[in-house]
Amino acid sequence: MALDGPSGTGKSTVSKKLAAALGATYLDTGAMYRAVTLAVLRAGIDPTDAAAVTRVARVAELGMGTDPLAPAVRLDGADVEPEIRGPEVTAAVSAVSAVPEVRELLVAMQRELIGVAIDDPGGMVVEGRDIGTVVVPDAGLKVYLTASPDARAARRTAQDASDGRESDLRSTHADVQRRDALDSGRKVAPLRQAEDAVEVDTTDLDIAGVLEQLTKLVESRGLLGGAA
């Protein structure tokens, strides 16, 4: 199952919960771009220097845990899950993600992980911004999550506070709009809804409501026991 959409739509939360409920594995492709971004920042590289960013991406050792109950992101052997969610990485990840060579490297890795998961009984729930349009355009179910900018900013602010990160609604709202413009405007694999994706607006839905809609979609496609 391919689950795309901008930040703040509840994508990560519902993807993990849905995968766990279906007995599927889970892949957060956005975390992969964040891990490369962290490697770039650690190397003291300007995120807009495409050639230098590519060099870092080629040598960075990424490891992705696909258990939805305990997803892990490793960079050069170390768990970096908390660090990749910080403001420095968030501010730079769109620039790094826009580098064509970085996307080529990570899409190849994503397809390899998905290829392995397809052989598992539960399949895989994959979340990102270009899953249904680029990574797995033949996915059995494509969903595009959306929500109003206000709702997304409020969720991001609440999540930051829950995770102990400093944040305020006004700056988060501005960051949401900035990320939308960068992700939708990049030349390579821009954020957009696949033509055959089902749109689910989460503005007025809680997590349980989104999960209910997604579960019904999975059932309607006959994907129980194979959600990839």
C-alpha positions as CSV (number, residue, x, y, z in Angstrom):
1,M,0.0,0.0,0.0
2,A,1.4,3.4,-1.0
3,L,0.5,6.3,1.4
4,D,1.5,9.8,0.2
5,G,0.9,13.3,1.3
6,P,2.4,16.4,2.9
7,S,3.6,16.7,6.4
8,G,1.1,17.0,9.2
9,T,-1.6,14.9,7.7
10,G,-1.1,12.0,10.2
11,K,0.7,9.9,7.6
12,S,3.4,8.4,9.9
13,T,1.1,7.7,12.8
14,V,-1.6,6.0,10.7
15,S,0.8,4.2,8.5
16,K,2.5,2.5,11.5
17,K,-0.8,1.7,13.2
18,L,-2.3,0.3,9.9
19,A,0.7,-1.8,9.2
20,A,0.6,-3.3,12.7
21,A,-3.1,-4.0,12.4
22,L,-2.7,-5.7,9.0
23,G,0.4,-7.7,10.1
24,A,2.4,-5.8,7.4
25,T,5.8,-4.4,7.5
26,Y,6.3,-0.6,7.3
27,L,8.7,1.8,5.5
28,D,9.0,5.5,6.2
29,T,10.8,6.8,3.1
30,G,10.9,10.3,4.4
31,A,13.1,9.1,7.3
32,M,15.7,7.9,4.7
33,Y,15.9,11.4,3.2
34,R,16.2,12.8,6.7
35,A,19.0,10.5,7.6
36,V,20.9,11.5,4.5
37,T,20.3,15.1,5.4
38,L,21.7,14.5,8.9
39,A,24.8,13.0,7.3
40,V,25.1,16.1,5.1
41,L,24.8,18.4,8.1
42,R,27.3,16.4,10.1
43,A,29.8,16.7,7.2
44,G,29.4,20.5,7.3
45,I,28.1,20.5,3.7
46,D,25.7,23.1,2.3
47,P,22.4,21.3,1.6
48,T,22.1,23.2,-1.7
49,D,25.5,22.0,-3.0
50,A,24.1,19.1,-5.1
51,A,27.5,17.6,-6.0
52,A,28.7,17.6,-2.4
53,V,25.4,16.3,-1.1
54,T,25.6,13.4,-3.6
55,R,29.1,12.5,-2.4
56,V,27.9,12.2,1.1
57,A,24.8,10.3,0.1
58,R,26.8,7.7,-1.7
59,V,28.9,6.8,1.3
60,A,26.3,7.1,4.0
61,E,25.3,3.7,5.4
62,L,21.6,3.6,6.0
63,G,19.7,0.9,7.8
64,M,15.9,0.8,8.0
65,G,13.9,-1.2,10.5
66,T,10.5,-2.2,9.0
67,D,8.7,-3.4,12.2
68,P,5.8,-0.9,12.6
69,L,5.9,-1.4,16.4
70,A,9.6,-0.5,16.6
71,P,10.7,1.2,13.4
72,A,14.4,2.2,13.4
73,V,16.6,4.5,11.4
74,R,20.3,3.9,11.5
75,L,23.1,6.0,10.0
76,D,26.5,4.5,9.9
77,G,25.4,1.9,12.5
78,A,23.9,4.3,15.0
79,D,20.2,4.9,15.8
80,V,19.4,8.5,14.7
81,E,15.6,8.4,14.9
82,P,15.3,11.3,17.4
83,E,17.9,13.4,15.8
84,I,16.4,13.3,12.3
85,R,13.2,14.9,13.6
86,G,15.0,18.0,14.9
87,P,14.6,21.5,13.4
88,E,18.0,21.6,11.7
89,V,17.2,18.5,9.6
90,T,13.6,19.6,9.0
91,A,14.9,22.9,7.6
92,A,17.4,21.2,5.2
93,V,15.6,18.0,4.1
94,S,13.7,19.5,1.2
95,A,16.9,20.8,-0.4
96,V,18.6,17.5,0.0
97,S,15.6,15.6,-1.3
98,A,15.5,17.7,-4.4
99,V,19.0,16.4,-5.5
100,P,18.3,13.9,-8.4
101,E,21.2,11.6,-7.5
102,V,20.0,11.4,-3.9
103,R,16.5,10.4,-5.0
104,E,17.9,7.9,-7.5
105,L,20.0,6.2,-4.7
106,L,17.2,6.1,-2.2
107,V,14.5,5.0,-4.6
108,A,16.6,2.1,-5.6
109,M,17.0,1.2,-1.9
110,Q,13.3,1.6,-1.3
111,R,12.4,-0.7,-4.1
112,E,14.7,-3.3,-2.9
113,L,13.1,-3.2,0.6
114,I,9.7,-3.3,-0.9
115,G,10.6,-6.2,-3.2
116,V,11.6,-8.3,-0.1
117,A,8.4,-7.3,1.7
118,I,6.2,-8.4,-1.2
119,D,7.1,-12.0,-0.4
120,D,5.9,-11.7,3.1
121,P,2.2,-12.6,3.9
122,G,1.3,-9.2,5.2
123,G,2.9,-7.1,2.5
124,M,4.1,-3.6,3.3
125,V,2.7,-0.1,4.0
126,V,5.0,2.5,2.5
127,E,4.7,6.2,3.3
128,G,6.3,9.1,1.6
129,R,5.7,11.8,-1.0
130,D,6.3,10.0,-4.3
131,I,5.4,6.4,-3.5
132,G,2.4,6.0,-5.7
133,T,3.8,8.2,-8.5
134,V,7.5,7.1,-8.6
135,V,8.6,4.4,-6.2
136,V,5.8,1.8,-6.7
137,P,3.4,3.1,-9.3
138,D,1.8,-0.3,-9.6
139,A,0.9,-0.5,-5.9
140,G,-2.3,-2.4,-5.1
141,L,-3.7,0.6,-3.3
142,K,-2.6,4.3,-3.4
143,V,-3.9,6.8,-0.9
144,Y,-3.2,10.5,-0.8
145,L,-3.7,12.0,2.7
146,T,-4.4,15.7,2.9
147,A,-5.6,18.2,5.5
148,S,-5.9,22.0,5.8
149,P,-2.7,23.9,6.5
150,D,-4.1,25.0,9.9
151,A,-4.8,21.5,11.0
152,R,-1.4,20.3,9.8
153,A,0.4,23.0,11.6
154,A,-1.5,22.4,14.8
155,R,-0.6,18.7,14.7
156,R,3.0,19.3,14.0
157,T,3.2,21.8,16.9
158,A,1.6,19.3,19.2
159,Q,3.9,16.5,18.1
160,D,6.9,18.6,18.6
161,A,5.8,19.5,22.1
162,S,5.1,15.8,22.9
163,D,8.6,14.9,21.7
164,G,10.2,17.6,23.7
165,R,11.1,19.9,20.8
166,E,10.5,23.6,21.0
167,S,7.9,24.8,18.6
168,D,5.2,27.4,18.2
169,L,2.2,27.4,15.9
170,R,3.1,30.5,13.9
171,S,6.5,29.3,12.9
172,T,5.3,25.7,12.3
173,H,2.5,27.0,10.0
174,A,5.2,29.0,8.0
175,D,7.4,25.9,7.8
176,V,4.5,23.7,6.6
177,Q,3.8,26.2,3.7
178,R,7.6,26.4,2.9
179,R,7.9,22.6,2.8
180,D,4.8,22.3,0.6
181,A,6.2,24.9,-1.9
182,L,9.6,23.2,-2.0
183,D,8.3,19.6,-2.2
184,S,5.6,20.4,-4.8
185,G,7.9,22.6,-6.9
186,R,11.0,20.4,-7.2
187,K,11.8,19.2,-10.7
188,V,12.4,15.5,-9.7
189,A,9.5,13.5,-8.2
190,P,7.5,16.5,-6.9
191,L,4.8,15.9,-4.3
192,R,1.6,15.3,-6.1
193,Q,-1.4,13.0,-6.0
194,A,-1.3,10.0,-8.3
195,E,-4.1,9.9,-10.8
196,D,-5.4,6.6,-9.4
197,A,-4.9,7.5,-5.8
198,V,-7.8,7.8,-3.3
199,E,-7.8,11.1,-1.5
200,V,-8.5,11.1,2.2
201,D,-8.9,14.5,3.9
202,T,-7.9,14.1,7.5
203,T,-8.8,17.7,8.6
204,D,-11.8,16.7,10.7
205,L,-10.8,13.1,11.4
206,D,-9.0,11.7,14.5
207,I,-6.5,8.8,14.1
208,A,-9.2,6.2,14.7
209,G,-11.3,7.8,11.9
210,V,-8.5,7.8,9.4
211,L,-7.6,4.2,10.3
212,E,-11.3,3.2,9.8
213,Q,-11.3,4.7,6.3
214,L,-8.0,3.2,5.3
215,T,-9.0,-0.3,6.6
216,K,-12.2,-0.1,4.5
217,L,-10.1,0.8,1.4
218,V,-7.7,-2.2,2.0
219,E,-10.7,-4.5,2.4
220,S,-12.4,-3.2,-0.7
221,R,-9.3,-3.9,-2.7
222,G,-8.9,-7.4,-1.4
223,L,-5.5,-6.7,0.1
224,L,-5.9,-8.2,3.5
225,G,-2.9,-10.6,3.9
226,G,-0.9,-8.6,1.3
227,A,-1.0,-4.9,1.7
228,A,1.9,-3.9,-0.5
